[in-house]
Amino acid sequence: MDVKLDPSRDDLPLMANTSHILVKHYVLDLDVDFESQIIEGTIVLFFESGNRFKKRSSSTEVACLSESNEACKFRMPEPCQIPVTNTKTFSSKIGYNDFVICGKGEKDTSGKDGNHDNQEQASGISSSKYCCDTGNHGSEEFLLVLDCCDLSVLKVEEVDVAAVPGIEKFTRSPKLRNQIVHELVALPADRWREQLDYYALCSQAPGCGELLFDTDTWSLQIRKTGAQTATDFPHAIRIRYRTKPQGRSVTWTSDQSGRPCVYTVGSPINNRALFPCQEPPVAMSTWQATVRAAASLVVLMSGENSAEPTQLREGYSSWHYYVTMPMPASTFTIAVGSWTEMKPEICSSNDLATERSFSPSEADFRYVGVCGHMEYPCRFQNASATTQKIIPHRVFAPACLKRVCQETLLPLIPPCLSAAFSVLGTHPFSRLDVLIVPANFSSLGMASPHIVFLSQSTLTGMSQLCGTRLCHEIAHAWFGLAIGARDWTEEWLSEGFATHLEDVFWAKAQQLAPHEAREQQKLRACLRWHRLQDEVQNSPEEMQVLRPNKEKTGHVSDSGSSVIRHGLNPEKVFMQVHYLKGYFLLQFLAKTLGEDTYFSFLRKFVHTFHGQLILSQDFLQMLLENIPEEKRLELSVGNIFRDWLESSGIPQPLQRERQALAECGLAQQVSAEVSAGDAVHALPSLPPRAVGPALHPWHGARDRRRRRATTVAKWVRVNRRPRKRKRKDREEVFEKLLPDQLVLLLEHLLEQKTVTPRTLQSLERTYHLSEQDAEVRHRWCELIVKHKYTKAYRDVERFLQEDQAMGIYLYGELMLSEDPRQQHLARRCFELSREQMDRSSAAVVAEMLF
């Protein structure tokens, strides 16, 4: 039965027919216009067809991807008002093409300009039609399907790569365009520089025929008259297009200094509203991009090179980046704004020597080991790179954050990079940029090739939150980027590993003794246990499964199209089950095998699978094959699937470990501050709570009303004292607590039915809660809201404005309190930040408030 897709809630379609033809390289040539909030230009796609493509009979059925059930009607594009670039003269460098931007100065919101837009409404695509065969069209013509959304496509044409001077140097068939592209994409890794140069030259070659195209809500479909198979279809095409201001892949906003900026937001629809592409992870490609913007702006991007601007005509500059390691198009990231590079006040020569960059051009490719990935200039095969503990790195942020970046973030990067190297070995990427993104960023961090986005919330308080989040994103260089999930429903392969490794990296970065590291990690495990309990109690069971497709995981249709289950479900944004259950599975495996055995295997796994896509069984099978028989116990791939990956709720092996979470010295120290007697041993059984933006905001707020109070000691004694005390009463002496201990302390106090204003004031003075990191301040704000502590409402307002990545939960608390003053506070804060707020977050908050 065909089920209509609800584009606001259900599965995310991956429409590209990657089984027939694959993009091997993208060349983007773009202009960023802040006045119209449009990115416009061209993208050239270089393809390689597979060996499965044969001429098909005329009876082959192709599901039409348009809104109606009629045959797809392809049209030639309306004449474009942008002059075609003069491509008769070629240069080895990508130059500036001086074309006029259509509609400059006006926001393109209508889509009524004669061009083909992605339809604004759902096109009635049924789930069965995602899996259609697009090997060739109903008229026996091959249909190329690209993932595309919220874009205005202006023109599609074949590129005459045979017109490039000198192209005959490396091809046996200089007049056969597809053969030229085939030989270009197949150049060996040690000719990567020459390959990039020729990609650039080919991208500027003249067109040799416009192609028929059409769009629907989720895709761009292209065909060439007479091209019956993917082999016949042009292997180099150029698409001229423009984004839309409301496009969901990027956000146009202002930074902390009030200056305009635009950046990719890690949208559920990935990059299809930034450029037409093949989104399925199997479409591993390289890219290079030239981006032009006002000369006052800085362009940061996923790229191996630390780009410097090239001055163009007055007031404009150009930035060029490239990537030679094939990765999914979804990992491409760009950020354009008035960023300032934050440099340390003192830089030693030793640091510079340690951080020396090793470019692939140095070609020290002494094969350290055989790699299993497709050929590219791999750092694992570069003997110099394999000893580089700290890769070159830069930090960018608005100028107003210079001091806090220098004091908090900059000193953390070298030890965190070095710690990661000590655990996993060779850094997969040659350099790292870290950008502090605007306040509307909807999470604490996001990792992309060569660049990490961090929320400004990570910069407050001590270094704990900044360090752990930095370690989490650094871990994604290995798990999530260099090693990716072949099926995106297996998010735990990225987030579970990064959550697990952040603790290991952070302990090493702090140079903790082994027993100190264990205590710190046990405390964090305790906090995550509470979070996971809350998650499984307040989320749909089907969304708690880490391997929802079970035996069909990794399967796609004959064309290569597929869907990501719950990919567009708004509640998924607030869930962390793939972080938490994945983390606890890896903790379980490390404990079962012994840490030395486990991490020795993990380094071997990274060396074996970097540059590749994996499924859960790839990791688990190799793990079991590489451990001694006596350590396997009853472990098997099937048992792990059953207990951890294919069931909802708390895994049974983890249920049996709950008592061990109480045996943590740091947690017991907190209990001594707030609990008495047997409450210490009951710690893991405390009623669960929501943490940060993990759950739908309503869930935790409802759950809060069902909680019971715990027994208490020091702080409860303070809370019970009369306002006027006798002088002989002894003053309580409170221990200095770590940030994670403060979180646990406040979680205990949140279980109290009543906490007096005097006690809350004493809490704030004792621990300086308004100056702590965002995790601590989040719990402090919850206490303020629960007990209507009006003197500290300013802390709640500040949190909602400055910590938007974590503040959504508080809106639910404020509204459920049914207190007019708190509800007014929530509505006022929302109105102040609504225009700049992340789109998905704003929609959720609006649903609560109105």
N, C-alpha and C positions, 0 to 999 in steps of 0.2 A: 504494500500500500504506500502510495506517495504521501509524504508528510511535508506540509508547507513549512519553510524555514521562517522563524521569527528572528529577524536580524538583530533585535535588541536583547534577546535572551539566550538563544539556543547555541547550536554548534557553529563553529567558524569554518566555512568552506575554503579549502585549498584547491583552486580551480585549474591550475597549470597542468598541461598534459606532458609531464616530465618523462613518461615512459617512451615517448616518441622522439623528443628532442630536448636538449639541455642547453641552457645558457652557460657558457664557459667564462665569459668576461663581459663586464659592463664598462662603458666610457660615458661618464656624465659631464655635461657642459651646461652650467646653470647660472642664472642671475637671481639674486635675492633682493626683493624690493619690499622694504618695510612700510612704505606709504600705502601700497595696495595689499600688503600681506600675502604676496604671491611669490612662489619660486617657479621660474620659467626657464625653459631651455630645451635641450635635446638629450636623449640617451641612446647610445648605439649598443646593440646586443649582438654578440658573436656566439653562434651556436655550433653544437656538434650533434649530429643525428646518430642514433644508436644503430645496432645491427639487427634490430627486430622489425625494421620497417619494410614492408612489402606492399606492392600494389594491391589494393583491396577491390573487391567486386562492388558493383554499383548498388548492391543490396545492403551494403553496410549502413547501419542506422547511426545517425548522429543526433543526440539530444540538443535541441536548440536552446541556447542559453538566454534568449531574450524574454521579454515579459509575457508575450503572447505565446500560443501554441502553434502559431503559423511558422512557416519556414523562415530561417534567419534571412533578413534582408540586408545585405552588405551594400554600402554606398561609398562612392568616392568622396573624400573630404571636400568641404567648401574651400574655395581659394583662400589661402592664408595671407593675411596682410603683413606678414613679417618677411622682409627680403631674404632670399636664400643666400647663405654665406658664400663668398667667393672662395672656391676651393681649388683654383687652378695652380696656386703657388703653395708648396708644402714646406714645412719646417720641421726640424727634429724636435722642436718644443711646441707644446700646445699654446697657441696664441689667443688673443682676445678677438671674438667675433662681434663686430659692432652692429648688432641688430636692435631694432626698436621693440620695446616690450609692449605688447598689445594691452590696452586698458590700463596703462600705467597711471597710478594715482587714484584708481578706483578699485574697490573691493569687488572681485568677480564672484558674485553670489547667485546670479540668475542662471548661468549656463545656457542662455538663449542667444548665443553669438554665432550660431550656425555651425558650431563645432560639436563633436561627439562627447557628451558627458556621461559619467556613470550616473545611472538613474538614482534619484534621491529615495525612491521607495523600493521595497523588496520586490523582486521581479517574479515571485512565485515559483522559484526553482525548487523542485521537489528533491528530497534526499536521494532518490534513486538516480536523479540526473547528474549528481556530482560525479557519479562513477560511469559516466558515458564514455564511449569510445570516440575520440576525436582524431583518429588516425587519418581519416580523410573526410571530406565534406560530402553531403548528399549528392553533389554533382561530381563526385570523384576528385575533389580538390582537398588537399590537406588543410586542416584548420589549426592554426597556432592559437593556444589559449594562454594568456598571461593573467596573473593576479593583479587586479587594478580596482581602485575604489576612490571616490571623491577627487577624480582628476578630470580635467578637460583635455582630451586628446585632439590635437590640431592637424596632424599629418603623420602618415607612416609611409616610408619608402625603402626600397632596396638600396644598399650602398655599393657603389662600383669600386670595390677594393682593387680591381685590376688596373685602375687608373693611377694608383699610387706609384710615383717614381721609385725605382729600385726594388720593387716588390719581387722582381724576377730573381733576386739574389738567393732566395731561400725556397723557391717553389719550382717544381718541374713543370707546372701547368699554369703559366702566367696569365692565360686568357680565361681560365675556368675559375670563376669567383668562389664557388663553394670549396673547390680544391685548395685555393689560396688560404681560405679561412681554416680549413682542416689542418693544413701544414703549419699555420701560424699558431693555433692553439696547442699543437703537438710539439712545439719547440722544447728542447730539454731545459732543465732548471738552470743550468749555468749560463743560459742565454736570456735570462729574465729581463735584463735591461733592454736588449735589442727587441724583445717581444713587446715590452711596454711602449717603446718608441713606435713600432709599427702599428700597434693598436691605436695609438694617438693619430698617426698619419691616416690610417684607414677610416677612423671616425670622422675625419675632415674631408674625405673623398666625396665627389659629387654623387647625387642620387641617380639611379638609372631606372626609375619607374616607380610610380606610387602604387601602394598596395591597398586592397580593400580591407576595411575594418569596421567594427561595430563594438559597442560596449553595453554591458548591463550593470546591475548593482555591484557585482563582485569581480567582473573580468573584462578584459580587452581581447577581442577575437580578430585574428588577422588571417587573410588568405591571399594567395596569388593565383590569378587565372592560369590554368594549365599545370600548376604544381600539384601533382597527385599524391606525393608522399613527402615525408619529412626530409628525405634525401634530396628531393627536387626543390624544396622550399628554400628561399634565400637564407644563407647562413650569416649574413650581416645586414641588419635592418636598423634604420634610424627612426625614432619616434620623437616628434616635437609635441610638447605638452606643457600644461601649467597646472600647478596645484590650486586648491581653493582655500580661502581663509579659514573655513570651517572644517577642513580636512583633518581626519583623526590621527594621522601619523606624526604630525608636528604640532607644537603649540606656539602661538605668537603671544608674548607676554612682556613684562618688564622685570628687570633684575632688581636686586636689593638697593641699587642706587637710583632706581626709577628710569633707567635707560632701556629702550626696546631691545628685545632679543627673540630668537626663535631656536627651538631645539627639538629633537626627536624624543618622544615621551615614553617609549616602551609600550606603545598602544597594543591592545589585544589584536588589532588587525595588522600589526607589524608595520612594514614600510610600503604597503601597496597604495597608500595615499600620498606617498612621497615620489615614487617612480614606479612604472609598470615593471613587473618582475616575475620570476618564478619563486613562489614562497615555500613550497615543500622543502624540507631540510635536505633531501637528496640532491637538490639542485645546488651543488657546491660550486661557487664561482669566485673569481678574482675581480677587482675593479680598480679604476682610477677615475678621479673626478677633478674638474676645474670649476671653482666656484668664485663668482665675482660679487662683490658687495662694496658698500661705501668704505673709503679708505680708513675711516675711524674705527672700523669693526675688525674683530678677530674671528677667523673661521677655524674651528676645530673639527676634526673628523677622524673616523676609523682609518688610520693610515700608518704605514711603516716609517714614513719620513716625518721629521719635525719641520713642517712646511713654514716657509717664510713668504711674506706677501711680495708680489710683483706689482709695481706701480703702473697703472694704465692711464687712461685719459684723466683729466683733472677730477679729483674727488673719488676715484674708484681704484680698487686694487684687486688682484687675482691670487687665489690660493690653489695649490695643486697637491693632491694626496694620491697614494697608490697602495695596494695590498697585493702581495704575491702568493699568499697562502689561501687556497680555496676554502670558502666558508659560505653558509646560507646567507641569502640576501637580507634576511631578517636581522642580521647582526650589524648591518651598516648603521652608522650613527653620525649625526652632524649637529653642531651647535654654533650659532652665529650671534655675536653680541659684543658689548664693550668690555670684554674680559681683560684683566690685567694679570700678567705673569707674576706669581709670587716667588721671589727668590730668597734663599736664606741670607741672613745678614752676614754670616761668616761661612765661607766655603773652603774647605781644606783641599790641598792638592791630592791627598790620599783618597778622598772621596771621588774626585774627578777620575783618578786612575782606576778605581774600582768600577765606576759607572761608564767606562768607555764603551761606546756603542760599537757593535760588530755588525756591519752591514753585509748583506749577501754578496755585495760586489767584491768584498775581500776574498770570497771564494775559498776559504780554508775548509773545503769539504772533504776532510779525512773521515771516512765513514766509520763512525763510532759503533754503529749497528745498523742492521737492515730495517728500514721503515716499511710499514704495510700500507701507507697511504699513496694516493696519486702523486706524481712527481711535482715537487716545488722546492724552492730554496729553503730547506728545513734546518732550523737551529739545532735540532737533535743530531744532525750530521756535521755540525760545525764545531770542531774541537775547541776553538776559543770560546764560543758561546756556551758550551757545556760547563765551563768553569766560572761563568759570570754570575756572581751572587746577587748583584744589584744592577738592574738595567737602568738606563738613562730615564729620567722622569722630570716632568714639569707640573706645576700647579697653577691653575687659572681660577680667578674669581673676580667679582666686582671689586673695585678699589676700596670700597668701604669695609671690606672684610680682610684687608691686608694684615692687620696686626694679629687677629685671631688665627689666620692661616699660618702665619710665621710661628706663632707660639704653640699651636695645637697640631696642625696637620703636617707641615713640612718635616718636623723631626721624626714623625712616625713612619714615613714611607720607606727610608732605607732599612730599618730593622724589620719591618713587615715583609719587604721583598726578600731580604736575606733569610728570614725564617721560612718563607715559602720554599725557597731554593733548598734549604737544609732538609726539608721534608720530602719534596717531590722531585728535586733535581732541576734540570734545564728549564729556564723560562721559555714558554712557547713563543712569546712575542718580544721583539727587540727593544721596545720602549714603552713608556706609559705616560699619558696625560691624565691629570685628575682635575675635574671641573666642579666647582661649587655652583649648582644650578639654582634657579629662582625658587622662591618660597612655595610656589604652587606645585612643585615636583611631588608626585603622589607616593613616593616610597623613599626609603632612606638611602638607597644606592642602586646603581645599575651598571653592569659591566658590558663593554663592547670591545672589539679588537683594538688594542692600543689606547683605549680611553675609558675612564671610569667617571660616572656622574655620582656626586655625593650631595645629599641634602644638607642645608645649612644647620639642620637640627643636630648633626653629628659634631658640630664645633663647640657646643656649649658644655659647661661643667668640666670634669676631669677628662683625661684622654681615653677612658674606657670605651665609651660608645663609638668614638671616632676610630679607635684602634681596631675594635672588633668588626665594625662595618667595613673598614678598609681591608682587613684580612679576608672577610667574606667575598668582597668583589675581586680581590687578587686571586682567590681560589678559583673563581670562574674562568680565569685564563686557561686553566687545565680542564676543569669540568664545567661544561657549558659552551666553551668556545673551541679550544683545541680538540676536545672530545665532546661531541654533541649527541643528543638523543635522536635516533632515527625516527621515532614516533613521539611527537610533542606531548602526547598524553602522559608520557613517562617523565614528568618534570622532576621527579625525585633524583634522577641521574645528574641533574644540575644543582638543584637547590638543596637536596639532602647532603650531597658531598660538600657543597660550599659551607653549609651550616656546621657540619661535622669538622671541617678543616679550619674554620675560623678560630675555634677554641685552641686547636693545636698550634696554629701559626701564632696566635696572640700570646700564648704562654711562652713560646720561644722568643718572640719579639721582646717580651719583658724580662727575659733571661731568668725565669723562675726556676727554682730547684724542683726536682721531680715531684716531691711530696706537695709542694705549693701548687704546682700545675694541676695535680690530681684534685686537690681541694677546690680550686677555682672551677675546674670543669664539672665537678660534682654539683657545685652550687648552681651553675648554669643549667645542668641537666634537671635539677629540681624545679627551677623556674619553667623550663620547657615542658616538664611533666604537667604542671598546672595548666599551662596553655593548651596542651594537647587534650587534656580532659575536657576543658571548656569547649574546644573545637568540636569534638565528637558528639558532645551533648547538644550543640546548637547549630548543626549543619546537616543538610540532607545526606543520607547514608551513601547514595551513589556518588557523591562528590568527595567521599573520604577514601576512595579506592585509588591506590597508586598505579595500578595497571588495569584500567577499566576495560580495555579491549581484550584482555586475557589472551587466548590463543591466537586471536586475530591482530595482536599488536604488531605494528609494522606493515600490515597489509594495506595495499592501495588498489584502486581500480585498474583495469587494463590500460587506461590512459595515463595513470599516475595521480589522478585527482583523489582527494580524500577529505575528511572533515576532522576537526579537532573537537572532541566532545567537551561541551560546556565552555567552549572558547569565548563565547559572547555572553555568558551568564554573568550579570553584574555582581552577584554574591561571590563569585570566584575570586574577585579582586581582594576580598577581605579574608580569604582563607589561607592558612599556612600548613595545611595537613601534609603537603608534599615536602615541605621543609622539615617538619617535626618527625613524621613517621620515617622519612628517609634518614634523618639524623640518628634516630634511635636504632634503626636497623644496622647502620654502620657502627654505632657504639657497641651493639650486641655482637657483631662479627669480630670487632677488634678485641673485645673482652674474651670471646670464645677461643680465638686463635692465639691470643697474646699479642701485645702491641708490636713487639719487634717483628714477629712473623707477618703481621697484618701490613705494617707500613713498608716492609721490604717487598711484599707482593704489590702494594699500591704503586711503588716506583716502577716495578716491572710492567704493571698494567698500563701506566701512562706511556712508557716507552713503546709498548706494543701497539696501542690504539690511538696515539695522538694523530691528529689530522684525519680522523675517521668518525663515522656515526655508529652508534652502538644501540643495542637493546639491553634490557635487564639481564637476559640470559647470557649475553657476552661477558658481562662482568662476573656473574655468579659462577658460570661454568669454569672460567679461567681461575677464579679464586679457589674453587674446590679441587681443581686439577693440580694446583701448585702448593697445597698444604699437605703435611704428612697425614697418613691414614688415621693415626691415633688422635689427631686433633679435629677430625671431621665430625666425630661423635655421630649424631643422627642428622647432621646437616645434609640437605640435598636441595637442588634447584626447585623441585616440586614442593618441598616443605616450606621453603622460604616464600615461594609464590603464594602458597595457601595461607600461611600465617601472617605475612607482612604486606604483600603487594596486591592481593586480589580479594581482600576482605575489608569491611568497614570496621569502625570502632578501634579500641585499643588492642594491639596484637597480644595474643596470649603470652608469648615469651616476655613481653614487657610488663605485663601484669604481675608476673612472678618476680620481677626485679624491683617492684615499687618500694619494698622495705629497705633496700640498699640505698635508696635516695635519702633516707633519714640519717644515714651514717655519714654525715658531712659536717666537719668541724665548723665551717663558716656558717652553715645554716643553723647549727646548734647555738652558735654565738648570738645570732639574731633572735632565736627563740628565748634565750636568756634575757634579752632586752624586753620581750613582749609577752612571753609565755611562761607558765609555771607547770611543774609536775609532768604529767604524761603527755602534755601538748607537744613536747619535743619529738616524741616518737610518732605522733600523729601527723607530723608535718606533711608528708606526701598525700595524706588523705584530706587535706583542707579542701573545701568546696572550690572548684575551679573558677578562674576569672579570665576575662578577655585581656589580652595584652596587645597594646598598639593597635594597628589597623587589621588585625588578623581575622576578625569575625565581622559579620554584618552588625552594625552598631546597635541595633535593637536587641540582638540576642543576649549580649552580655548585660545590658541594662535590665532586662527582664529577670535574668538569672540572679542578679545582685539581690533582688527582693526576696529570694528564697534562702539566702545564706544564714547560717547560724553564727553566733559569736564564739570566739575561742577563749580559753582561760588566759589570764594575763598576769604580768608581774610588774615590772618597773613602770611602764607607761600607763598601765591601768591604775596603779597606785597614784600616779600623778593625776590621772583623770578623775579619781574618786575623792581627792582631797577637797575639803571645804575651801571656800574662797579665802577665808582668814585662817591661817594656820598658827599653831602654837610654835614658839621659837625652838623648842626642843626637837621638833620633827627633823629628821635627817634628810638632807638634800640627796636626791638620787644622782649617782654618777653614771653617765652613759658612755659606752664604748664608741670609739671612732669606727665607722663602718665603711666598707667599700661600696661603690655604686650598686652592684648586684645585691649586696646585703641590704642596702636601703630600699631597693625595690621589694625585697622579701619582707622587710619590716613594715612597709606601708601596706602591703597586701594583707598581712596579719591584722593591722589596725583597721583596714576596711571591713573586716568581719565584725567589728564592734558595733553594737546597736547605736550607741551614743558616744560621741567624743566632744567634749566641751570646747568652746572657743579658746579658753585659757590653755588647754592641752595642745590644741592646734598651734597656737602662738608659740608655745614652748618647743614644740616639734620643729617649727620653722627656724627658730633661733638656734636650737641645738645643732641642727644639721644643715642650716642655710639652704633649705630645699629649693627656693626660687633660683638659686645659682647652680643647681646640680644639672646633670645631663638630662636629655629629653625623656628618657625612660623613667627616671626618678620623678621629674616634674609632672609627667603624665599621671602617675599614681597620686602625687600631691594634689593635682587638680581634681582628681576623683574624690579625694577626701573633702576638699573644699565644697564641691557640689553636693555630695551626700549629706554633709552636716550644715549646709547653708552658711558657710563661714564668709560673711559678706566682706569683711576687711581684706580678704585675699582674692576677691573676684577679679582684680586687675591681673593676677597671675593666670587665671583662666582665659581672660581676653587675650593676653599676650600669647598664650599657647595656641589658641585657635588661629591667630594671625600669623605667627612665626613658625609654627610646627604643623603645617597643614598635612604633612605625610602621616601624622599620628593623631590629629585632632578630631577626626570624624566621629570616633567613638564618644567623645565628650558631648557632641551635639545631641546624641541619643539620651545621655544621662540628663542633660539640662531639660530636655523636653519631657521626659518621663517623670521628672520631679514634680510636675504640675504646680510649680512655684512661678507665679507671674513674673517676678523679677528675673529669675533664671531663664525663663523662656524669652523674655525681652532681650536679655544678654545674648542668647543664641541667635536670635533673628538679627540683631544689630551687627554682630560679628560676621554673620553670613553675608549681609548686604555690603559690608565693607570689603570683603574678599571675593565675592561671587564672580565678578568679571575676570579676575585673574586665576581663580581656582581651577584645578584640573577638572576637565569636563565630566568624567565619570563620577568623581567625588562630589561635584556640585549637584549632579542629578540625585545622588543618594541623599545628600543633606536636604535638598529641596523637598524630597518626598517626606522626610521627617517633620519639617517645619511647617509645611503648608498643606 
